[in-house]
Amino acid sequence: MEKIRTSVNLHKLDKDVPFYDNMEKYISTKISCLSSYRVEHDFQKEVREASAYLTKWQAPALLERANNRDADAILELAIRYLSGCGTRKQSSDGALYVLDAFTDPSCDRSRYVGDIASRELMAQAHSCAARAHYDKFLASPSELAEIQADERRFSRPETIRLGVGQSPFAYFMLAADHANESVKRGLVSPVVLLVGLKIREIGEVLGADFQETVKRAKRFRPLWRVVSRRLEEIYAEERKRQGKIDRSPNAYVCAAEGCGIQGEKKAALRACGGRCPPDLKPHYCSSECQKKDWARHKAICKPGSTGKALKIPEKDKAKALELFELGESEDGDAFDEEEVEEISTQADGNVAEDVHHGPGRIINIPAPGAPGGSIQISSNTMDPEFMRSLRDAASKMR
């Protein structure tokens, strides 16, 4: 086994809980890779437990366990490489080198534990491998140079087979393979879902039929199914949040918080043009309000989106299409303007050419003495921003 340098630098948090370099990344990595997305975590408890574990298992003792084929210790080394806590630097390939002990029988047999590790540890190892490859997929051009240096340094069997310096899409495919293997072994971690949702995003770009792929995909069917289930959970949570199951009674109200613009008819507002369910589509009085609301609605419209633009090179499109090949059915961030779907009419999905004119819009203006304490102003010509300015000015006069 290549000599692995691992150490921890101590910082004083309080007298009982030492805090080490990159410990917050260490904790985040463990949460995203080792447990189900359904598990709710007490961060303060995680900090205490992580600090105690890092203090107890410093480099010499941990490496001795790993070299004696202790599967738990090997997995711990991978987490430290993924987070950069306890290692000289963060390294995806360092983590993958360690994880080969679980996932690659062709690695050094003296350290292979895939034949003795529990199902749970195997699932966690695949989840960690998915994270390592996904990090490489997301890497910037400057980071890719360092990744290639690590690929040469660790000289893993997989790298020897595929070659140094694969395309981002090739790294993503490897992440998908490991995410699927994690699902098959019973673990749906946050990172597994992240990879699965990105596959769905690729499918949207390529025009794949998501529903058919869930039922009949030749590849990654287990992963497709847990993504489908999670989407339904997200939509159910949003319906519950909005207090609706059937058609929204607020379809004529701009969805942006604090706007207050209403429409006399539905056509006064424009619906999101994304692939969110029809009954969850927010309606907006203007593109400005849509942009303002995107941070909230993005979780429904594009769940799991990282913001990285999907640009599939021509040479990779054939491989990408293989993701959506069908077989026999079975029973069973900060606002990114380029990511926002075009505002469209709900009826035909066309982009709204002019959101400042058309059917009347309504806004409530505070008016002491009026029934209900306000009056309604209706207009089919006033700019929504001007209508809001009227309301705000009236509020200041009260």
Secondary structure, DSSP 4 states (H G I P E B T S, - for coil): -----B---EE-SSSS--EETTHHHHHHHHHHHHS-TT----HHHHHHHHHHHHHHS-HHHHHHHHHTT-HHHHHHHHHHHHHTSSBSS--HHHHHHHHHHHH-TTS-TTT--TTTS-HHHHHHHHHHHHHHHHHHHH--HHHHHHHHHHHHHH--HHHHHH-SS--HHHHHHHHHHHHHHHHHTT---HHHHHHHHHHHHHHHHHT--HHHHHHHBSSSHHHHHHHHHHHHHHHHHHHHHHT-SSS-TTTTB--STT---EESSGGGSEEE-SSS-GGG--EESSHHHHHHHHHHHHHHHSTT--S------HHHHHHHHHTT-B----------GGGSPPEE-TTT-PBPS-TTSSS-EEEEEE-TTSGGGEEEEEESSS-HHHHHHHHHHHHHH-
